[in-house]
């Protein structure tokens, strides 16, 4: 099934079921007011939501047109946001560009940090930054949402706790991150709010792409209508999601509604493009000796999505513009043409 959260003036929005082709939706307050409420009682709520989903796909009962612009993040605020860096090609490139090497331990011990989870952006919400000089960057990732995960869970069992999947734009301020990391105490100001895809999807709905704890689809990224990335998410992922969840739960339980990100998707081939601008820059430096790609500017439009074999959107698209308050007026957004047309 596919679930969304509609904006309604409340902090956590209103839970809705969305049909398979993302054209119709139905609010379900009689089952759960919010997605977090459903996750807190998933054993009861999931079968009821599934029945609504099947009825919606069959055209039974009242429904409304689905509009991603009406959506908040599926979880506008969450109890926990953990982000990994499972695509080690990305890690290797960035370290080599700085003249360093990737430690051998990275091959066996996942990288992961705990980010801010109190404010997730909706899929069409502006990326707001104080200045272009902060180095505003996108990061296209896959995210999984868990139910309650016990302390010390093993990697295979951990996959049973994945109840929903989606996409995330993990916005990063590159010119803030490195000074923060040099303090030896992690991220804070360099990691503002992230954006989630319009809908989250249950694993069964993603068959046959969801297997072995990885989502075997291309992540598609557009910048100002030009496709800049299409790497395969199921390839070159050093740790699958079961391993990442087990790593996070090694010393503590994870509460229902925990979000865990894959890290920036990255393939070794240049033909795969990039899912963040810093990777374009370090590839340029390693190849040509200089970085030319700029970070995001006021008015830039970022679009992130994933399609099935027939070209249908799996999660809806994250579709955002960059806004720098106090600068020139925001340009009018491009028309809502399909990303396939925009990339042609």
ABEGO torsion letter per residue (X at the ends): XBBBBBBAGBAAEBBBBBBAAGABBBBBAAABABAAAAAAAAAAAAAAAAAAAAAAAAGBEBBBBBBAAABBBABABBABBBBBBABAAAAAAAAAAAGBBBBAAAAABBBBBBBBAABBBBAABBBBBABAAAGBBBBBBBBBBBBBBBBGBBAAAAAAABABBBBBBBBBBAAAAAAAAAAGAEBBAABBBBBBBABBBBAAAAOAABBGGBBBBBBBBBBGGBBABABBAABGBABBAAAAAAAAAAABBBBBGBBBBAEBBBBABAAAEBABAAAAAAAAAAAAGBBABBBBBBGBBBBBBBBBAAGBBAAEBBBBBBBBBGBBBBBBBBBBBBAAAAAX
